Amino acid sequence: MEVTITAEKLTKSYGSLKALDQFDLTVCRGEIFGLLGANGAGKSTAMECILGTRKPDYGTVEILGMNPFTNRKKLYERVGVQFQETSYQDKIRVWELCQVTASLYKTPRDPKLLLHQFGLSDKLKVMVNDLSGGQKQRLFIALALIADPEVIFLDELTTGLDVRARRDVWNSILKLKEDGLTVLLTSHFMDEVETLCDKIMILKNGRTVFEGTVNEAIQNSPYDQLEDAYFYFTEEERKNESI
Ligand SMILES: Nc1ncnc2c1ncn2[C@@H]1O[C@H](COP(=O)(O)OP(=O)(O)OP(=O)(O)O)[C@@H](O)[C@H]1O
């Protein structure tokens, strides 16, 4: 299988806090890979170091065979990114932001179709600042897809979305996967992870405590539900403390 993303021994400290410690990752083309872990476990730091928006203290990364630090411009023509907080001009309407984003790419996807896909067709003239949290989230996913990317990074994909919107976003992502899109996402929702992810990695205090499929996570724990297996991998110390 063709490898799309590799990270080796990524390490990042903020002062005395080691947020990421010897992080290794391999994601193949067409895979949906989920990074899991508690608040502060190091998921966003890992994403940012992989994307080259944060400089690791140590380690190497390749996306589509390119180094994200030295090939940033070329790479970003083929990679889409949706962060928890995307920055945009203060007073800009939905349609304007779509056009500005599309203008950055040689062969952008039709923003109107993407807005339709994410249920935002009636918001073209609305100020981005006036969208609800969930609508903004959907807009940022649509914007990440404008480049028609081969790889997409989704940080907390469906946080803040209502039940219907979550389902719709999942279906959109699964459809894109069928076309060969590679996805690296972070999530706190086990139902989402079970629906979407071919592989998962669980982080704890910047270290990998599990990597494999959802089924393997369950099989390697004493439990038969992913959520229980997740707690098993992330809360060992707490369990021991309470004994
Ligand atoms: N710029 C920074 N300066 C100092 N500490 C930071 C900085 N960014 C992150 N950290 C710390 O690094 C650790 C990892 O943070 P990170 O944002 O990567 O976690 P996360 O797993 O993405 O969390 P969440 O689920 O809350 O988004 C946390 O303890 C956080 O407080």
The ligand as an SDF file (V2000), in Angstrom:
LIG
                    3D

 31 33  0  0  0  0  0  0  0  0999 V2000
    1.9270   26.8990   22.6670 N   0  0  0  0  0  0  0  0  0  0  0  0
    1.9630   26.1770   23.7960 C   0  0  0  0  0  0  0  0  0  0  0  0
    2.6750   26.5800   24.8550 N   0  0  0  0  0  0  0  0  0  0  0  0
    2.7320   25.8500   25.9950 C   0  0  0  0  0  0  0  0  0  0  0  0
    2.1060   24.6650   26.1670 N   0  0  0  0  0  0  0  0  0  0  0  0
    1.3710   24.2210   25.1270 C   0  0  0  0  0  0  0  0  0  0  0  0
    1.2550   24.9490   23.8950 C   0  0  0  0  0  0  0  0  0  0  0  0
    0.4680   24.2290   23.0500 N   0  0  0  0  0  0  0  0  0  0  0  0
    0.0940   23.1310   23.7230 C   0  0  0  0  0  0  0  0  0  0  0  0
    0.6400   23.1120   24.9580 N   0  0  0  0  0  0  0  0  0  0  0  0
    0.4880   22.0460   25.9630 C   0  0  0  0  0  0  0  0  0  0  0  0
    0.9140   20.8370   25.3530 O   0  0  0  0  0  0  0  0  0  0  0  0
    0.0730   19.7560   25.7370 C   0  0  0  0  0  0  0  0  0  0  0  0
   -0.5380   19.1280   24.4910 C   0  0  0  0  0  0  0  0  0  0  0  0
   -1.4500   20.0480   23.9190 O   0  0  0  0  0  0  0  0  0  0  0  0
   -2.2790   19.7180   22.6050 P   0  0  0  0  0  0  0  0  0  0  0  0
   -3.0250   20.9570   22.2400 O   0  0  0  0  0  0  0  0  0  0  0  0
   -1.3770   19.1250   21.6120 O   0  0  0  0  0  0  0  0  0  0  0  0
   -3.2830   18.6130   23.1520 O   0  0  0  0  0  0  0  0  0  0  0  0
   -4.5740   17.9670   22.4820 P   0  0  0  0  0  0  0  0  0  0  0  0
   -4.4390   16.5030   22.6630 O   0  0  0  0  0  0  0  0  0  0  0  0
   -4.7380   18.4770   21.1200 O   0  0  0  0  0  0  0  0  0  0  0  0
   -5.7320   18.5190   23.4250 O   0  0  0  0  0  0  0  0  0  0  0  0
   -7.2980   18.8610   23.1260 P   0  0  0  0  0  0  0  0  0  0  0  0
   -8.0070   17.5580   23.0500 O   0  0  0  0  0  0  0  0  0  0  0  0
   -7.6820   19.6330   24.3460 O   0  0  0  0  0  0  0  0  0  0  0  0
   -7.3540   19.6740   21.8660 O   0  0  0  0  0  0  0  0  0  0  0  0
   -0.9560   20.3520   26.6980 C   0  0  0  0  0  0  0  0  0  0  0  0
   -0.5230   20.1040   28.0210 O   0  0  0  0  0  0  0  0  0  0  0  0
   -0.9410   21.8300   26.3810 C   0  0  0  0  0  0  0  0  0  0  0  0
   -1.2700   22.6000   27.5240 O   0  0  0  0  0  0  0  0  0  0  0  0
  1  2  1  0
  2  3  1  0
  2  7  2  0
  3  4  2  0
  4  5  1  0
  5  6  2  0
  6  7  1  0
  6 10  1  0
  7  8  1  0
  8  9  2  0
  9 10  1  0
 10 11  1  0
 11 12  1  0
 11 30  1  0
 12 13  1  0
 13 14  1  0
 13 28  1  0
 14 15  1  0
 15 16  1  0
 16 17  2  0
 16 18  1  0
 16 19  1  0
 19 20  1  0
 20 21  2  0
 20 22  1  0
 20 23  1  0
 23 24  1  0
 24 25  2  0
 24 26  1  0
 24 27  1  0
 28 29  1  0
 28 30  1  0
 30 31  1  0
M  END
$$$$
